[in-house]
């Protein structure tokens, strides 16, 4: 298990979400109670961002993070279809569930933590991908991919999905 790395206050201060920076910069112009509400709402994402970026020296590529409120995970990686950009790859118990591309690594990590993926969960993809449920989800996705690429029609896809569900 990876031990937390102790970070100095100056190192951690450089990892601020854009939302947290805006709140801090504008706090003096706002009603104090409203500024406090904004800080409280932005604090969980800021803490997670600071922890993820700080522990990985600003390069948390591949670090799996679990959603706070459900069994779902995400990680950031370089996007192969858009060189120079970074993708958040989402997955859950049934397989990969989507992705979103950002211009920078920092934007991708910020979006990931702001969306609720805040708990570092090393090894999550390997654990989840080793389950029967994941394998069934991959088979389902393969059928849908064949339909989306025009290899089979919708009626055939529905039939194959029904058979898959019946046999599982």
C-alpha positions, 0 to 999 in steps of 0.5 A: 500500500502506498504511504502518503507523502508529506507535503509542505504547505507551499507545495500544496498551495500550488494545487488549487482548482479554478473554482477554489481560486475564484472563490478565494480571489473574490471573497473580499467582494462578497457577503461574508456568509455567502463567501463561507457557503461557497467555500464550504461547497468547493472545499471537498473538491479542493481537498481531493484535488490538492491530495491527488495532485500533491501525492503524484507531483502534479502528474496523477495519470492513471490514478483510480478514484472512486465516486463518493456516492456510488460504485463508480470510478474514474482516472485521467490519462493522455487521450490517444485520439487527441494528442496533447489532451487528457481524458477522464475515463469512467467505469463502473461494475458493468464496464467502461461507461464513458469518457470526456476529453479536456485540454489539460491534465489539470482541467481533467483532474479538476473535473474528475474531483468536482464530479465526485470522484475523490477517493483514491482507490488504487487497483480498482480497475483490476479488481472490478475487471476480474468480476463476472459482472464486468465480463458480462458488461464487456460482452454487452458492449461488444454487441452494441459496438457491432450495432453502432458500426453497422455490422448488425441491425437493431433487431439482431442486437436486441436478440443477442442481448436477450440471449446474453441476459438469459444465459447469464 
